[in-house]
């Protein structure tokens, strides 16, 4: 039996005299400064430090095992179950903790730019800057909508509340829990704001497929003729950078739904990695970091307030959060038609995958299910150097349902809309991590542009003998030798060895997908 009345306890929090409701951006910045939560940069952005947690804590994430969802969730190391009684007790402790605070910040928002599928949410924070982050990352209601909005999901975030694993049934002092029946996301013990964003994404990854909408961990943009492109990839592979194209219109940088109407952004803002950020390479992101934006863990000068984006002494995972409107060529509301081009981004730490290759339908399904990339330092707690990893559907940490559900939906949509699919390696060239160099961004941009404009469709290709990928022999703006990864290595024998090593990892990982067709299985590398 539950030990807490969820609605009643929450109403007590929301009706408290310490609640500050739907403060404007300027007031939230002002509150953050008054409370010494952060400092302003020279451009007016709020710069904060998140303490020892500078990335997500996937081992501390749980879904409450409830009757209505128990047989639908893909339980395992990603979706860890926790019983409702344990959740209930911890929930009450967190609410009691918030009742004692001098100030509690509450804001209302939406997830989902398409009004047919949007989720009204409310966010309850003990930090003003967390509420500012939520206001910038989720979709902001109009003043008229605020008067009538009825939240269907609530985030309760209390970073200063630390769990006792022995008493509270957690794995550490940190916890991120989702209850689909009570419609609550409960977060404690971590100041990393990205947990709020990704928790709602996980919620949408459960709710949208139930409405026949494919939820996707990807960025999206549109050309001047209305053509739409999707960029799939894990954090640090280039989703935000490549979708922020001055010659195209941004739909969103990280989370989208694909319905029978087309594509829509789940968010109202961007959460860009800003390590080594420069105006020359990424002017749109650079200019978006102004008043109202939030910087996380960026070292800056105490004298000038100038951020040093090259300084990674706090973390590699430095971040900037800003509203979509801060990017000049953005589609608002963030809805568009069906995608013409789909790009899978990978940061290959082995340095053996080609910088761009064209995929058949079967290869597209194979690489979507594989979701190969390298976890980059700082994105998750404990990751200090790139590690080869396979993240199903390029978003396994955020997918509550079995992978087949998402993969089947994507395959159907590729066929239905005749989308062209490419694999783009934004990782290493000329050798593995530590030997080779990260792929030149200008080359990657040129390759992506050629793919989007259809310039690669008719060009001659060569088939990689190990991975079976169709590699173009030429690409405008890119030296021919860069396109063939083997030619960029000093020792081709070492390349062959590394390529076979990665191919073996692909095969070992894909063995778990025993339910797919032989055609998809054969679309992988030869071992």
C-alpha positions in Angstrom: 0.0 0.0 0.0 1.3 3.5 -0.9 2.3 5.6 2.1 1.5 9.0 0.4 -1.4 10.6 -1.3 0.5 11.9 -4.4 -2.0 14.6 -5.5 -2.6 15.9 -2.0 1.1 16.2 -1.0 1.9 17.9 -4.3 -1.0 20.4 -3.9 0.5 21.3 -0.5 3.8 22.2 -2.1 2.2 24.2 -5.0 0.0 26.2 -2.6 2.9 27.0 -0.2 3.8 30.6 0.5 7.4 29.9 -0.6 6.3 29.1 -4.2 7.3 31.5 -7.0 5.1 30.6 -10.0 6.1 31.1 -13.7 8.6 33.8 -13.1 9.8 35.5 -16.3 13.3 34.8 -17.6 14.7 38.1 -16.2 13.4 37.4 -12.7 14.8 33.9 -12.7 18.3 35.2 -13.7 18.0 37.9 -11.0 17.0 35.3 -8.4 19.9 33.0 -9.5 22.4 35.8 -9.0 20.9 36.9 -5.6 21.1 33.3 -4.4 24.7 33.0 -5.6 23.8 30.1 -7.9 25.9 31.5 -10.8 27.6 34.5 -12.4 27.1 36.4 -15.6 29.4 36.1 -18.5 30.5 39.1 -20.6 27.7 38.3 -23.0 25.1 38.2 -20.3 24.6 34.4 -20.0 24.3 32.8 -16.6 27.2 30.5 -15.9 26.8 27.9 -13.2 28.7 24.9 -11.8 27.0 21.6 -11.1 29.4 20.2 -8.6 30.6 16.7 -8.8 27.9 15.6 -11.2 28.7 17.1 -14.6 26.9 14.5 -16.7 24.0 12.1 -16.5 23.9 9.3 -13.9 22.4 6.4 -15.9 23.0 3.9 -13.1 20.8 5.9 -10.8 17.8 6.0 -13.2 14.7 4.0 -12.4 11.2 3.4 -13.7 8.5 2.5 -11.1 7.3 -1.0 -11.8 3.5 -0.4 -12.0 0.8 -2.7 -13.3 -0.2 -0.5 -16.3 3.4 -0.4 -17.7 5.1 -3.5 -16.3 4.6 -5.7 -19.4 5.5 -2.9 -21.8 8.9 -1.7 -20.4 12.1 -3.2 -21.7 13.5 -3.9 -18.2 17.3 -4.2 -17.7 20.4 -2.2 -16.9 18.9 0.9 -18.7 15.3 0.7 -17.4 15.9 -0.4 -13.8 12.7 -1.3 -11.9 11.9 0.1 -8.5 8.8 -0.8 -6.5 6.1 1.8 -5.9 6.4 1.6 -2.1 10.1 2.6 -2.3 9.3 5.4 -4.7 6.4 6.6 -2.6 8.5 6.9 0.6 11.3 8.8 -1.2 8.8 11.1 -2.9 7.4 12.1 0.5 10.8 12.8 1.8 11.6 15.0 -1.1 8.4 17.0 -0.8 9.1 17.4 3.0 12.5 18.7 2.0 11.0 21.3 -0.4 8.5 22.5 2.2 11.4 23.7 4.4 12.9 25.8 1.6 12.6 29.6 1.6 11.8 29.6 -2.1 10.5 26.9 -4.5 10.3 27.7 -8.2 7.5 26.3 -10.4 7.0 26.8 -14.1 4.6 25.3 -16.7 5.6 24.2 -20.2 4.9 21.8 -23.0 6.8 18.9 -24.5 6.0 18.5 -28.2 5.6 21.3 -30.7 2.7 19.6 -32.6 -0.4 20.5 -30.6 -1.9 17.1 -31.4 0.7 15.3 -29.4 2.1 17.8 -26.9 2.4 17.0 -23.2 1.6 19.8 -20.7 4.2 19.6 -17.8 5.1 21.5 -14.6 8.6 21.8 -13.2 9.2 22.2 -9.5 12.8 23.2 -8.5 14.7 24.3 -5.4 17.2 26.2 -7.6 16.2 29.2 -9.6 18.7 28.4 -12.4 17.2 24.9 -12.8 13.8 26.6 -13.4 15.5 28.9 -15.8 17.0 25.9 -17.6 13.6 24.2 -17.8 12.0 27.4 -19.2 14.6 27.6 -21.9 14.6 23.9 -22.9 10.9 23.1 -22.9 8.2 24.8 -24.9 7.0 28.0 -23.4 3.2 28.5 -23.2 1.7 31.9 -24.2 0.2 34.0 -21.5 -3.2 32.9 -22.6 -2.2 29.2 -22.5 -0.7 29.6 -19.0 -4.1 30.6 -17.7 -5.7 27.3 -18.7 -2.8 24.8 -18.8 -3.4 21.6 -16.9 -0.1 19.6 -16.3 -0.2 15.9 -17.2 3.4 15.3 -15.9 5.4 16.9 -13.1 9.1 17.1 -12.6 10.1 17.4 -8.9 13.9 18.2 -8.7 15.7 18.6 -5.4 19.4 18.4 -5.9 20.3 19.2 -2.3 18.3 16.1 -1.1 20.7 13.2 -0.9 19.3 9.7 -0.7 20.6 7.1 1.7 21.0 3.9 -0.5 20.6 1.6 2.5 17.4 3.3 3.7 15.9 4.6 0.4 16.7 1.6 -1.9 18.8 3.6 -4.4 22.2 2.9 -5.8 23.7 6.1 -4.6 22.8 9.5 -3.2 21.5 10.4 -6.6 18.2 9.2 -8.1 16.1 9.9 -11.2 12.8 8.1 -11.1 9.8 8.0 -13.4 6.3 6.9 -12.3 4.0 6.7 -15.3 0.9 6.0 -13.2 1.5 9.0 -10.9 2.9 11.1 -13.8 5.9 12.2 -11.8 9.6 12.5 -12.5 11.5 12.6 -9.2 15.1 13.8 -9.2 17.5 14.3 -6.3 21.2 14.3 -5.4 22.4 15.8 -8.6 22.7 19.4 -9.9 23.1 18.3 -13.5 20.2 20.0 -15.2 20.3 17.6 -18.2 18.5 15.0 -16.1 15.3 17.0 -16.3 15.5 17.3 -20.1 16.3 13.6 -20.7 13.7 12.4 -18.2 10.9 14.1 -20.1 12.4 12.7 -23.3 12.2 9.2 -21.8 8.6 9.9 -20.9 7.8 11.0 -24.5 9.6 7.9 -25.8 7.0 5.9 -24.0 3.9 8.0 -24.7 4.4 8.8 -28.4 4.7 5.3 -29.9 1.5 4.5 -28.1 0.0 7.2 -30.4 1.7 5.8 -33.5 4.4 8.5 -33.4 8.0 7.6 -33.8 10.1 9.4 -31.1 13.7 10.0 -32.1 17.0 11.1 -30.5 17.9 13.3 -33.4 18.3 16.9 -34.6 16.3 18.2 -37.6 16.4 21.0 -40.1 14.8 22.0 -43.3 16.0 23.5 -46.6 14.5 26.6 -48.3 12.5 24.2 -50.6 11.0 22.5 -47.6 13.1 19.4 -47.7 13.7 17.9 -44.2 16.8 16.2 -42.8 17.2 14.2 -39.6 20.5 13.8 -37.8 20.7 10.8 -35.4 23.5 10.4 -32.9 24.5 10.3 -29.3 25.8 13.3 -27.4 29.0 14.8 -28.9 28.6 13.3 -32.4 27.5 16.6 -34.0 23.7 16.7 -33.9 23.6 20.3 -32.6 26.5 21.5 -34.6 25.5 20.1 -38.0 21.8 21.0 -37.6 22.7 24.6 -36.9 23.3 25.4 -40.6 23.1 29.1 -41.7 21.8 27.9 -45.1 18.9 25.8 -43.6 16.1 26.3 -41.0 16.5 24.7 -37.6 13.6 22.5 -36.4 15.4 21.3 -33.3 18.8 20.0 -32.1 18.1 16.8 -30.1 14.6 15.3 -29.7 11.8 14.8 -32.3 8.6 13.0 -33.1 7.7 11.7 -36.6 3.9 11.4 -37.0 1.7 11.0 -40.0 1.8 14.8 -40.3 5.6 15.0 -40.4 8.3 15.9 -38.0 8.0 18.0 -34.8 10.4 19.1 -32.1 9.8 17.8 -28.6 11.6 20.8 -27.1 11.7 24.5 -27.2 15.4 25.0 -26.8 18.9 23.7 -27.5 21.4 22.0 -25.1 24.7 22.4 -27.0 28.0 21.0 -26.0 30.4 24.0 -26.0 33.8 22.5 -25.5 36.3 24.2 -27.9 33.4 26.4 -29.1 34.5 29.3 -31.3 32.8 32.0 -33.3 34.6 31.0 -36.5 33.4 27.3 -36.4 29.9 27.7 -34.8 28.7 31.3 -35.0 25.1 30.5 -34.5 25.7 28.7 -31.2 28.2 31.4 -30.1 25.7 34.2 -30.7 22.9 32.3 -28.9 24.9 32.4 -25.6 23.5 35.7 -24.3 21.2 36.9 -21.6 18.8 34.2 -20.6 21.1 31.4 -21.8 22.6 29.0 -19.2 26.2 27.8 -19.3 27.2 24.8 -17.3 30.7 24.2 -15.9 32.4 26.7 -18.3 35.5 28.3 -16.8 35.5 32.0 -17.1 37.7 35.0 -16.2 36.8 36.5 -12.8 38.0 39.9 -14.2 36.5 40.1 -17.7 33.7 37.5 -17.4 34.9 36.0 -20.7 34.3 32.2 -20.9 37.2 30.0 -21.8 35.6 27.2 -23.9 38.9 25.4 -24.3 39.3 25.0 -20.6 38.0 21.5 -19.6 39.3 21.5 -16.0 35.7 21.2 -14.7 34.5 18.7 -17.3 34.6 17.9 -21.0 30.8 18.1 -21.0 30.5 21.9 -20.9 27.0 22.9 -22.0 24.9 25.8 -23.2 21.1 25.9 -22.9 19.2 28.5 -24.9 15.8 28.9 -26.5 15.3 28.0 -30.2 14.5 31.6 -30.9 18.2 32.5 -30.2 19.1 30.7 -33.5 18.1 33.2 -36.3 16.9 30.8 -38.9 14.6 28.7 -36.8 11.1 27.3 -37.6 8.6 28.3 -35.0 6.5 26.4 -34.1 9.0 23.6 -34.7 7.0 21.4 -37.1 7.8 20.4 -40.7 7.1 17.8 -43.3 8.4 14.3 -43.8 12.2 13.8 -44.0 14.0 13.4 -47.4 17.4 12.6 -45.9 18.4 10.7 -42.7 21.9 10.9 -41.4 23.3 8.6 -38.7 26.2 10.3 -36.9 29.0 8.3 -35.2 32.2 9.4 -33.5 34.3 6.3 -34.4 37.2 6.1 -31.8 38.8 3.3 -33.9 39.2 5.7 -36.8 38.2 3.1 -39.4 34.7 4.0 -40.6 34.5 6.3 -43.7 33.6 9.9 -43.2 30.4 9.4 -45.2 28.7 6.4 -46.9 25.4 5.7 -48.4 23.2 3.0 -46.8 20.7 0.6 -48.3 17.4 0.2 -46.5 18.8 -3.0 -44.8 22.0 -1.3 -43.8 20.0 1.6 -42.4 18.1 -0.8 -40.2 21.3 -2.6 -39.2 23.1 0.6 -38.2 20.0 2.1 -36.5 19.7 -1.0 -34.3 23.5 -1.0 -33.7 23.8 2.7 -32.8 27.5 2.6 -32.8 29.5 5.5 -31.5 32.1 6.4 -28.8 31.0 7.7 -25.5 32.8 11.0 -25.2 34.5 12.1 -22.0 32.2 13.8 -19.5 28.8 13.0 -21.1 28.3 10.3 -18.4 29.7 10.2 -14.9 32.9 8.1 -14.9 33.7 8.3 -18.6 37.1 10.1 -18.9 38.1 9.0 -22.4 36.2 7.9 -25.5 34.8 4.4 -25.2 33.4 2.4 -28.1 29.8 1.7 -27.4 26.6 0.5 -29.1 23.4 2.4 -28.2 20.4 1.0 -29.8 18.5 3.4 -32.0 21.2 6.0 -31.1 19.3 6.6 -27.9 19.2 3.5 -25.7 19.5 5.4 -22.4 16.2 7.1 -23.1 14.1 4.3 -24.6 11.6 2.6 -22.2 10.1 0.3 -24.8 11.9 -2.6 -26.6 14.2 -1.4 -29.5 12.2 -3.4 -32.1 9.2 -1.0 -31.6 11.2 2.0 -32.7 13.2 0.2 -35.4 10.1 -1.2 -37.1 8.5 2.3 -37.1 11.6 3.9 -38.6 11.8 1.2 -41.3 8.2 1.7 -42.3 8.7 5.4 -42.6 11.9 5.1 -44.6 10.0 3.0 -47.1 6.8 5.1 -47.1 8.6 8.4 -47.7 11.6 7.1 -49.8 14.1 8.7 -47.4 17.9 8.5 -48.3 20.1 7.3 -45.4 23.8 8.1 -44.9 26.3 7.1 -42.2 28.6 10.0 -41.3 31.7 9.5 -39.1 32.5 12.7 -37.2 35.1 10.8 -35.1 38.7 10.0 -35.9 40.7 9.8 -39.1 44.2 8.6 -39.8 44.3 6.4 -36.7 42.4 5.6 -33.6 41.8 8.0 -30.7 45.2 9.2 -29.4 46.9 8.6 -32.8 44.6 10.0 -35.5 42.8 13.4 -35.5 39.2 14.3 -35.2 37.5 14.7 -38.5 37.8 18.2 -39.9 34.4 19.9 -39.3 34.6 21.8 -42.6 34.9 18.5 -44.5 32.0 17.0 -42.5 29.8 20.1 -43.3 30.7 19.7 -47.0 29.8 16.0 -47.1 26.5 16.6 -45.3 25.6 19.5 -47.6 26.3 17.2 -50.6 24.1 14.5 -49.2 21.3 17.0 -48.5 21.4 18.4 -52.0 21.4 15.0 -53.6 24.9 15.4 -55.1 26.0 12.0 -53.8 23.1 10.0 -55.2 24.5 9.7 -58.7 28.2 9.7 -57.9 30.3 6.6 -58.3 30.9 4.7 -55.1 33.2 1.9 -53.9 32.1 -0.8 -51.5 34.2 -1.1 -48.3 35.3 -4.8 -48.3 34.8 -5.2 -44.5 31.8 -3.0 -43.7 30.0 -3.2 -47.0 29.4 0.5 -47.0 29.0 2.4 -50.3 31.7 5.2 -50.1 31.6 8.0 -52.7 34.9 8.3 -54.7 34.5 12.1 -54.8 32.7 14.8 -52.8 32.7 18.5 -53.5 34.9 20.4 -51.0 36.6 17.2 -49.6 40.0 15.7 -50.7 39.5 12.3 -52.3 41.9 10.5 -50.0 39.9 11.7 -46.9 36.9 9.7 -48.1 38.8 6.4 -48.0 39.8 5.8 -44.3 42.4 3.2 -45.1 44.4 5.7 -47.2 44.6 8.1 -44.3 46.6 5.7 -42.1 50.4 5.4 -42.3 50.3 1.7 -41.7 47.5 0.0 -43.7 48.1 -3.3 -42.0 47.3 -1.7 -38.6 44.2 -0.2 -40.2 43.0 -3.7 -41.4 43.5 -5.1 -37.9 41.5 -2.3 -36.3 38.8 -2.6 -38.9 38.4 -6.3 -38.2 38.4 -5.6 -34.5 35.5 -3.1 -34.8 33.7 -5.4 -37.2 33.8 -8.2 -34.6 32.4 -5.8 -32.0 29.5 -5.0 -34.4 28.8 -8.7 -34.9 28.9 -9.5 -31.2 26.6 -6.7 -30.4 24.1 -7.6 -33.1 23.8 -11.2 -32.1 21.1 -10.1 -29.6 18.8 -9.0 -32.4 17.9 -12.5 -33.4 14.4 -11.4 -34.3 15.4 -9.4 -37.4 15.3 -10.7 -41.0 18.3 -12.4 -42.6 18.6 -9.4 -45.0 19.2 -7.0 -42.1 21.7 -9.4 -40.4 23.6 -9.7 -43.7 23.8 -5.9 -44.0 26.5 -5.7 -41.3 30.3 -6.0 -41.7 32.0 -9.2 -42.7 34.0 -11.0 -40.0 
